[in-house]
Amino acid sequence: MGLCLSRDELAEISGRKQRGKVADWLAANGYRFDIAADGWPRVLRAAVDAKLMPTSGKRTMQRKEPDFSAYGTSTKTA
């Protein structure tokens, strides 16, 4: 496993196989990358991990009470 994603991994994450299309997808989805001498985007593995698995302490899901309004009764009690 290298420092950067392989061409196969770039194709897997982007759903594209052409280097230009891969670069377009990366840019559209907010990934930082450089273009190597061979024309292929270079994306650090750590950058992908950081984007896909944020480590902030914030919760991404919030609990919500069910909406019982269709039943015509209130869920709140005095």
MARLOPA-137100 format. One record per residue (C-alpha): residue number from 1; z negated, x negated, y negated. Coordinates in steps of 0.25 Angstrom, whole numbers. Layout:
MARLOPA-137100
<site><resi>NUM</resi><z>Z</z><x>X</x><y>Y</y></site>
...
END
This chain:
MARLOPA-137100
<site><resi>1</resi><z>0</z><x>0</x><y>0</y></site>
<site><resi>2</resi><z>5</z><x>-6</x><y>-13</y></site>
<site><resi>3</resi><z>0</z><x>-5</x><y>-27</y></site>
<site><resi>4</resi><z>11</z><x>4</x><y>-31</y></site>
<site><resi>5</resi><z>17</z><x>16</x><y>-23</y></site>
<site><resi>6</resi><z>29</z><x>14</x><y>-14</y></site>
<site><resi>7</resi><z>42</z><x>20</x><y>-16</y></site>
<site><resi>8</resi><z>39</z><x>30</x><y>-4</y></site>
<site><resi>9</resi><z>25</z><x>33</x><y>-11</y></site>
<site><resi>10</resi><z>33</z><x>36</x><y>-24</y></site>
<site><resi>11</resi><z>42</z><x>45</x><y>-17</y></site>
<site><resi>12</resi><z>31</z><x>52</x><y>-10</y></site>
<site><resi>13</resi><z>23</z><x>55</x><y>-23</y></site>
<site><resi>14</resi><z>35</z><x>58</x><y>-32</y></site>
<site><resi>15</resi><z>44</z><x>66</x><y>-22</y></site>
<site><resi>16</resi><z>55</z><x>57</x><y>-27</y></site>
<site><resi>17</resi><z>63</z><x>46</x><y>-20</y></site>
<site><resi>18</resi><z>71</z><x>40</x><y>-32</y></site>
<site><resi>19</resi><z>64</z><x>30</x><y>-41</y></site>
<site><resi>20</resi><z>68</z><x>37</x><y>-54</y></site>
<site><resi>21</resi><z>63</z><x>51</x><y>-49</y></site>
<site><resi>22</resi><z>50</z><x>44</x><y>-44</y></site>
<site><resi>23</resi><z>48</z><x>38</x><y>-58</y></site>
<site><resi>24</resi><z>51</z><x>52</x><y>-64</y></site>
<site><resi>25</resi><z>41</z><x>59</x><y>-56</y></site>
<site><resi>26</resi><z>30</z><x>48</x><y>-58</y></site>
<site><resi>27</resi><z>32</z><x>49</x><y>-73</y></site>
<site><resi>28</resi><z>32</z><x>65</x><y>-73</y></site>
<site><resi>29</resi><z>19</z><x>65</x><y>-65</y></site>
<site><resi>30</resi><z>12</z><x>55</x><y>-74</y></site>
<site><resi>31</resi><z>12</z><x>42</x><y>-64</y></site>
<site><resi>32</resi><z>12</z><x>29</x><y>-71</y></site>
<site><resi>33</resi><z>23</z><x>19</x><y>-65</y></site>
<site><resi>34</resi><z>32</z><x>8</x><y>-68</y></site>
<site><resi>35</resi><z>46</z><x>5</x><y>-64</y></site>
<site><resi>36</resi><z>48</z><x>-7</x><y>-55</y></site>
<site><resi>37</resi><z>60</z><x>-16</x><y>-55</y></site>
<site><resi>38</resi><z>66</z><x>-8</x><y>-44</y></site>
<site><resi>39</resi><z>66</z><x>5</x><y>-52</y></site>
<site><resi>40</resi><z>55</z><x>11</x><y>-44</y></site>
<site><resi>41</resi><z>42</z><x>16</x><y>-50</y></site>
<site><resi>42</resi><z>29</z><x>9</x><y>-47</y></site>
<site><resi>43</resi><z>17</z><x>17</x><y>-47</y></site>
<site><resi>44</resi><z>3</z><x>11</x><y>-44</y></site>
<site><resi>45</resi><z>-4</z><x>18</x><y>-32</y></site>
<site><resi>46</resi><z>-17</z><x>18</x><y>-40</y></site>
<site><resi>47</resi><z>-10</z><x>26</x><y>-51</y></site>
<site><resi>48</resi><z>-5</z><x>37</x><y>-41</y></site>
<site><resi>49</resi><z>-19</z><x>37</x><y>-35</y></site>
<site><resi>50</resi><z>-26</z><x>39</x><y>-49</y></site>
<site><resi>51</resi><z>-16</z><x>50</x><y>-52</y></site>
<site><resi>52</resi><z>-17</z><x>58</x><y>-39</y></site>
<site><resi>53</resi><z>-32</z><x>56</x><y>-37</y></site>
<site><resi>54</resi><z>-39</z><x>56</x><y>-51</y></site>
<site><resi>55</resi><z>-53</z><x>50</x><y>-49</y></site>
<site><resi>56</resi><z>-60</z><x>57</x><y>-61</y></site>
<site><resi>57</resi><z>-73</z><x>65</x><y>-59</y></site>
<site><resi>58</resi><z>-66</z><x>77</x><y>-64</y></site>
<site><resi>59</resi><z>-65</z><x>89</x><y>-54</y></site>
<site><resi>60</resi><z>-50</z><x>94</x><y>-53</y></site>
<site><resi>61</resi><z>-54</z><x>107</x><y>-47</y></site>
<site><resi>62</resi><z>-63</z><x>117</x><y>-54</y></site>
<site><resi>63</resi><z>-70</z><x>128</x><y>-47</y></site>
<site><resi>64</resi><z>-67</z><x>142</x><y>-52</y></site>
<site><resi>65</resi><z>-73</z><x>156</x><y>-49</y></site>
<site><resi>66</resi><z>-64</z><x>165</x><y>-42</y></site>
<site><resi>67</resi><z>-57</z><x>176</x><y>-50</y></site>
<site><resi>68</resi><z>-63</z><x>189</x><y>-46</y></site>
<site><resi>69</resi><z>-57</z><x>197</x><y>-58</y></site>
<site><resi>70</resi><z>-47</z><x>204</x><y>-49</y></site>
<site><resi>71</resi><z>-59</z><x>211</x><y>-42</y></site>
<site><resi>72</resi><z>-64</z><x>217</x><y>-55</y></site>
<site><resi>73</resi><z>-78</z><x>211</x><y>-53</y></site>
<site><resi>74</resi><z>-85</z><x>200</x><y>-60</y></site>
<site><resi>75</resi><z>-90</z><x>188</x><y>-53</y></site>
<site><resi>76</resi><z>-100</z><x>185</x><y>-63</y></site>
<site><resi>77</resi><z>-114</z><x>190</x><y>-62</y></site>
<site><resi>78</resi><z>-124</z><x>192</x><y>-73</y></site>
END
